[in-house]
Amino acid sequence: MTGTDRPGEEGFALVLALLALMVLAAIATAAAAAAMSQLRAAGMAGRVMAARGAAVGAVERVFAETLGPPLAGIGGEAVEMAADTSADFGRWRVLDLRLEREFHLLVGEAAVGGGVPIRVARVAWWLEPESRVAAYRAVVESASIAVDASARVLADSLLAGREGLAACNDVAFLAETMGGGLVARTGGLPGPPEWGGGDDGASFDNVRLGWFDGPALAAFADIDLSGGGTLVPGCPDCWSGLTVGTERVLVASPGAGVLVVDGDLTIANGVAWTGLVLVSGDAIMENGARILGLVRAGGTVTLGANAVVDGSACAAVEALKTVGSLSRPIPLPGRSWIGPVPPGME
């Protein structure tokens, strides 16, 4: 007899062999299932990461390409700003959820391979002319002021119309914040985020307009006077947009718009400017010079003989409205990304 001397042991050995094969098969099946599960998890993780990247890219694209005032209302439903379908990432879209007058949440959404949409969001600031102007507590805000006996700073017609300029007393927000003597003729400088860098960074130290720092204002300027010079507006009776200068700037003829000088400003004898004036250093109004609007200067504002600053919120608002390059959402500095965003938040 071969294999074993005891009857029945052959069958027992065969059973053991079969059991061993079954165990090995089960182990192999479990290993294969685990491997497939890991592959599926890796694939899902890859799709999630790809979708998140697509959502982030969509938000950044909207920041780069959007111009114009926001369409979303405060506390209202989110408004779709952009949407498209990509061969690589499927459908994506960006929604604007307006939190406050100038603060928004831009929500990017994307899905890859028919998966669950992934949402990310970034906090944005979007200039509103009325909000920028309503922050003023004086017609002239400066570190100091020197006024000739014959010069005047007026604050009694802030919301009234002028020749060629409509009244703005029907704008409820302006009436609530600036009407009824709430704005003084002269006053000190506000702190950040209205003026000065503080914790916002050195780029805001000299001049700022909300969350536009000096370099951003220079980048969006319609008229560039870098290095100083003489400003001679080509159209004294129309808005010239945003003028940005540095060092020493002389306004030699009448003009209108938003005038930003990272340095010192002089308005020549008898010259008038209409709109908003922001100066990091000193602002000198020579004899008979006139500003219709609002002034903010980091140094001394000097009014010569018969010079006048006629406070006008309407002129400042209108000047800002004519600068199309500033009507855009910009991401807040620092850690302003939020994600993932749960469904239904928008």
Phi, psi and omega in degrees: 000138182248158176086304179205152180270353184253131180298146177088344182289334178298316180295321179296319179295323179295319178298316179299319180296318179296319178299318179298318179297320179296319179296316179297320179296319179296318178297317180296318179296316179297319179296319179296318179297318179296319179296317179296320178298318178295321178295317179296317179297318179296319178296318179296316179299320178297319179294321178297314179296320179295319179294320178297317178299321179293321179294317177298315179298324179295318178296316180297325178296318179296319176302320185284331190250347187278131172224141179118167181288156179290153178261339182286144176265156181295124179074004180270190179289154177293146180247132178288123181266325182200151178202150179193173177238129181251141178297331182272323190241002181075206184278139174224159175204163178230131180247148176251118175250111185274118184270314179223187183301321182240007182242134186226161171240113178268116185256119176261138182227135178206152177223144181242131175062034179073014180283182179293133180300137176256132182241136170229164181213156175223138178285132183234153171247135184226110186305131171240118185307316182297321179292320178299316183286323182295344179286346181286135176249001176207152177296317175242114175252123185201168176293325177201167182214143177231119187238124175297154182301331181265357180273163183217146168240120187249139180225018186263359181225041186301322186253008182273157177280164175226176177299120181079006182224121182287151175292156179232021180287352177273356176275108189304318183298318178291319180298322181288325187263339186233350181279170174065033176076019181286342182251125181280171177287314179226155180192172180281176182280141174284168176266181177300147007269012179280321183207139180089157185278309184056227179280357183280348177117158185294335182293345178264000188297318189272294177230149176204154174227094188063237180261014168269117177272181182304310180299322179293318178299319178296322182293330184261008186293142171277326177234124184251119176242045177300134183085005178085182179140189182253129179263120176235089182304136181288339181227096184293341184254013179223166182284135182256012177077224183254120175251126180235126178230166176229168179062250182239124181239132177246124173269112190258349178210163186301148178198178181209147178142199176261119183247116182240125180231117173270079187157220182245145182238139172232130172255120190292166180311126174072004182272142180245141174232136180243129177134224185241132182238123178235123185225133179283329183252229182269149175236120182247125173254111182288177186308127176076002178292156186216136173237126172252106183151222181226149184230137172223126184220138180283345179248225182258134173261123182244126177252117178283187183303129176064013175287150184222133165249107181264103185299126180214108174293326182297318180295320180294318178297314182297322178299316180293323181295333182278352180266088183296331183292341180267353181272079185204151173282140174230142180290140175294143179298155175087207187275083183250004176279143177229134178177156355286155180261126182292149178301146178087350180297325182282000000 
